[in-house]
Each structure stands twice: as C-alpha cells, then as structure tokens.
C-alpha cells in the first residue's frame, strides 16, 4: 500500500526525486543494454528500493540492504580511490572512460549513492530480519536465470553493450570465463559463498546497528 500524508515516514520529496531518476534510467538502460541488464543485483535493488520508498516496506528496504550495501561500499571505495589515482579493484574504471557518454556515467553513479539511500530507508523504517531470506530467494533466482539463459563472456563484437556474465556467475572477468574449475562447480561455489560471506554477515551487522531504529 502506498503511504502518503501525515502517516508517511519517508518524505514525499524523496519519493518523487527517486522516482524521477528511475523513470529516466530504466528506458535509457533498456535501450542501451537490453532488459537482461535488470537482472544485476544492483539494478534489482534499485527497483526494489523504489517499491520500498512508496510502500514504506521495511522488508524490501532490509532485503536490499542485506544484498548490496556491502558490495556497493567496495564500489564507493574504489571510485574514490580511482578518483585519487589509486584504484583498489579497477571496477569503477569505466566511470572515468571518456569513450563512454557522460550521461551514461552520470546514471551509473547511482551505485555510489544507492547504498546510502537504502541505509537511510532502513533507519527510518526499521530493520526487518526477514530481509535476508527475501533477498536470498530473489538473488538466487536471478543467478539461476543468469547462468542458464544469459551469455557467458565475452560480449559479442556486434553488440559490446550486451550484458554477459551477469552477477559473476561465470567468473570475475567479463572478458573471459574463469578457468580455475568447471563452470558448474564455480556456479555452485558462488551460490554458497554469497550468502555465507556477504548476505549473512550484512544481516547480522544491520540487525545490530538498526535494532533500535524505526520499527522491526
């Protein structure tokens, strides 16, 4: 249910500003990269955060926090380090590539501020401990679709913007699949590692930090 008026815990201005940004990004990304781009965890969280914004759902906000805040903090750190001339992972190098349109890079900057918006939402709405299992189900579904139906790297020369290796199901390099182990074994490791190393620890920390914030 959409929450407006005196009972709302999130300001209407924030809801409208966020909606306007998503309304610009979605058609641009759809045309530039295709619909499969929205299977990336960060894009799933972007859309779920929109739903959480209007419904003021602590569950949806918490699910996004569990899923992407920790990885996106690394994105933020790498962006700032690259800006200073000392990249950490190189994952944000494309943000400084003049061959990529400035507007496209402006839209992609949501990776920097989205985790801050999500944490603000959780602070206002409270942390729902069901968020871990909600994100787990959504993310695993996206990973299975990415592995079974989307292409492995590299992208085709005729369509270099085509999303490949979505959610790193084929390795950590979009130029070639990993060669450490069979593809199905690597995928199984990813299915186990993300909940164990990222989602569950994030769930524990967020539960401690926001235990007294908003409503649980």
C-alpha positions as CSV (number, residue, x, y, z in Angstrom):
1,X,0.0,0.0,0.0
2,X,1.3,3.4,-0.9
3,X,2.0,5.6,2.1
4,X,1.3,9.4,1.8
5,X,0.3,12.1,4.1
6,X,0.8,12.5,7.8
7,X,1.3,8.8,8.4
8,X,4.2,8.6,6.0
9,X,7.7,8.1,7.4
10,X,9.6,9.0,4.3
11,X,9.2,12.5,2.8
12,X,7.3,12.9,-0.4
13,X,10.1,14.9,-2.0
14,X,12.5,12.0,-1.6
15,X,9.9,9.7,-3.2
16,X,9.4,11.9,-6.1
17,X,13.1,12.6,-6.7
18,X,13.9,8.9,-6.6
19,X,11.0,8.0,-8.9
20,X,12.1,10.7,-11.4
21,X,15.6,9.3,-11.5
22,X,14.4,5.7,-12.1
23,X,12.0,6.9,-14.7
24,X,14.9,8.3,-16.7
25,X,17.3,5.4,-16.0
26,X,15.0,2.5,-16.9
27,X,14.2,3.4,-20.5
28,X,17.8,4.5,-21.2
29,X,19.3,1.2,-19.8
30,X,16.6,-0.8,-21.6
31,X,17.5,0.7,-25.0
32,X,21.3,0.8,-24.4
33,X,21.8,-2.7,-22.7
34,X,18.5,-4.6,-23.1
35,X,16.1,-5.9,-20.4
36,X,18.5,-8.6,-19.1
37,X,20.6,-5.7,-17.6
38,X,17.9,-5.5,-14.8
39,X,18.9,-8.9,-13.5
40,X,22.1,-7.5,-12.0
41,X,21.8,-7.3,-8.2
42,X,22.3,-3.6,-8.1
43,X,19.5,-3.0,-10.7
44,X,17.2,-5.3,-8.8
45,X,17.9,-3.3,-5.6
46,X,17.3,-0.1,-7.5
47,X,13.8,-1.1,-8.4
48,X,13.0,-2.8,-5.1
49,X,14.1,0.4,-3.4
50,X,11.6,2.3,-5.5
51,X,8.8,-0.1,-4.3
52,X,10.1,0.3,-0.7
53,X,10.1,4.0,-1.0
54,X,6.4,4.3,-1.9
55,X,5.1,1.4,0.3
56,X,7.5,2.2,3.1
57,X,8.2,-1.5,3.4
58,X,10.9,-2.3,6.0
59,X,11.1,-5.8,4.5
60,X,12.0,-4.6,1.0
61,X,14.4,-2.0,2.3
62,X,16.1,-4.5,4.5
63,X,16.4,-7.1,1.7
64,X,18.2,-4.5,-0.4
65,X,20.5,-3.6,2.5
66,X,21.4,-7.2,3.1
67,X,22.1,-7.8,-0.6
68,X,24.0,-4.8,-1.9
69,X,25.3,-2.4,0.8
70,X,28.5,-4.3,1.4
71,X,29.4,-4.8,-2.3
72,X,28.4,-1.3,-3.1
73,X,30.6,0.1,-0.3
74,X,33.5,-1.5,-2.2
75,X,32.3,0.2,-5.3
76,X,32.3,3.5,-3.5
77,X,35.7,3.0,-2.1
78,X,37.1,2.0,-5.5
79,X,35.5,5.1,-7.1
80,X,37.1,7.4,-4.6
81,X,40.4,5.7,-4.8
82,X,40.4,5.8,-8.6
83,X,39.5,9.5,-8.4
84,X,42.6,10.0,-6.3
85,X,44.7,8.0,-8.8
86,X,45.0,4.8,-6.7
87,X,42.3,2.3,-7.8
88,X,41.6,-0.7,-5.5
89,X,40.0,-3.2,-7.8
90,X,39.5,-1.2,-11.0
91,X,35.8,-2.0,-11.1
92,X,34.9,1.7,-11.5
93,X,37.5,2.5,-14.2
94,X,34.7,2.9,-16.7
95,X,33.4,5.9,-14.8
96,X,36.5,7.8,-15.9
97,X,36.4,6.5,-19.5
98,X,35.8,9.3,-21.9
99,X,34.6,6.8,-24.6
100,X,31.5,6.3,-22.5
101,X,28.9,9.0,-22.7
102,X,28.9,11.4,-19.8
103,X,25.1,10.9,-19.3
104,X,25.5,7.1,-19.1
105,X,28.2,7.6,-16.4
106,X,26.0,10.0,-14.6
107,X,23.2,7.4,-14.4
108,X,25.7,4.7,-13.3
109,X,26.7,6.9,-10.4
110,X,23.7,5.5,-8.6
111,X,26.0,2.7,-7.5
112,X,27.6,5.3,-5.2
113,X,24.5,6.8,-3.6
114,X,22.1,3.9,-3.6
115,X,23.5,2.2,-0.6
116,X,23.3,5.4,1.3
117,X,19.6,5.8,0.4
118,X,18.9,2.2,1.4
119,X,20.6,2.7,4.8
120,X,18.5,5.9,5.3
121,X,15.4,3.9,4.5
122,X,16.2,1.2,7.0
123,X,17.0,3.8,9.6
124,X,13.6,5.4,9.1
125,X,11.5,2.2,8.6
126,X,13.4,-0.3,10.8
127,X,15.3,-3.4,10.0
128,X,13.2,-6.5,9.1
129,X,15.1,-9.7,9.8
130,X,13.1,-11.5,7.0
131,X,15.1,-9.3,4.6
132,X,17.9,-11.9,4.5
133,X,15.6,-14.7,3.2
134,X,13.8,-12.4,0.9
135,X,17.0,-11.2,-0.8
136,X,18.4,-14.8,-0.8
137,X,15.4,-16.0,-2.8
138,X,15.4,-13.1,-5.2
139,X,19.2,-13.2,-5.8
140,X,19.4,-17.0,-6.2
141,X,16.5,-16.8,-8.8
142,X,18.5,-14.1,-10.7
143,X,21.6,-16.1,-10.5
144,X,20.0,-19.2,-11.9
145,X,18.4,-17.2,-14.8
146,X,21.8,-15.6,-15.5
147,X,23.6,-19.0,-15.5
148,X,21.1,-21.0,-17.5
149,X,19.9,-18.4,-20.0
150,X,22.2,-15.4,-20.3
151,X,25.5,-15.5,-22.2
152,X,29.0,-16.1,-20.8
153,X,31.7,-13.6,-21.5
154,X,33.0,-12.0,-23.7
155,X,30.2,-9.8,-25.2
156,X,29.8,-10.2,-29.0
157,X,31.7,-7.7,-31.2
158,X,28.4,-6.8,-32.8
159,X,26.8,-5.8,-29.5
160,X,29.5,-4.9,-27.0
161,X,27.0,-3.5,-24.6
162,X,25.1,-6.8,-24.2
163,X,25.1,-7.9,-20.5
164,X,27.3,-11.0,-20.1
165,X,28.4,-12.9,-17.0
166,X,25.5,-11.2,-15.1
167,X,26.1,-11.4,-11.4
168,X,29.5,-13.0,-12.0
169,X,28.1,-16.5,-12.5
170,X,30.9,-17.3,-14.9
171,X,33.8,-15.7,-13.1
172,X,35.0,-12.2,-12.1
173,X,36.1,-11.1,-15.5
174,X,33.7,-10.0,-18.2
175,X,36.3,-10.6,-20.9
176,X,36.5,-14.4,-20.5
177,X,35.0,-17.1,-18.2
178,X,37.1,-18.3,-15.2
179,X,39.2,-21.4,-15.8
180,X,40.0,-22.4,-12.3
181,X,37.3,-25.1,-12.2
182,X,34.4,-26.5,-14.2
183,X,31.7,-23.9,-14.8
184,X,29.0,-25.7,-12.8
185,X,31.4,-26.0,-9.8
186,X,32.2,-22.3,-9.9
187,X,28.5,-21.5,-10.0
188,X,27.8,-23.8,-7.0
189,X,30.6,-22.0,-5.1
190,X,29.0,-18.7,-5.9
191,X,25.6,-19.9,-4.7
192,X,27.1,-20.9,-1.4
193,X,29.7,-18.1,-1.0
194,X,27.4,-15.1,-1.4
195,X,25.0,-16.0,1.5
196,X,27.9,-17.1,3.7
197,X,30.3,-14.3,3.1
198,X,28.1,-11.3,2.2
199,X,24.4,-11.6,2.9
200,X,24.5,-13.3,6.3
201,X,27.3,-11.0,7.7
202,X,25.4,-8.0,6.4
203,X,22.2,-9.3,8.0
204,X,24.0,-9.6,11.4
205,X,25.6,-6.2,11.3
206,X,22.5,-4.4,10.1
207,X,20.4,-6.1,12.8
208,X,22.9,-4.8,15.4
209,X,23.1,-1.3,14.0
210,X,19.4,-0.7,13.4
211,X,17.9,-2.7,16.2
212,X,16.5,0.4,17.8
213,X,15.7,2.3,14.6
214,X,12.2,2.7,13.2
215,X,10.1,-0.5,13.6
216,X,11.3,-4.0,13.3
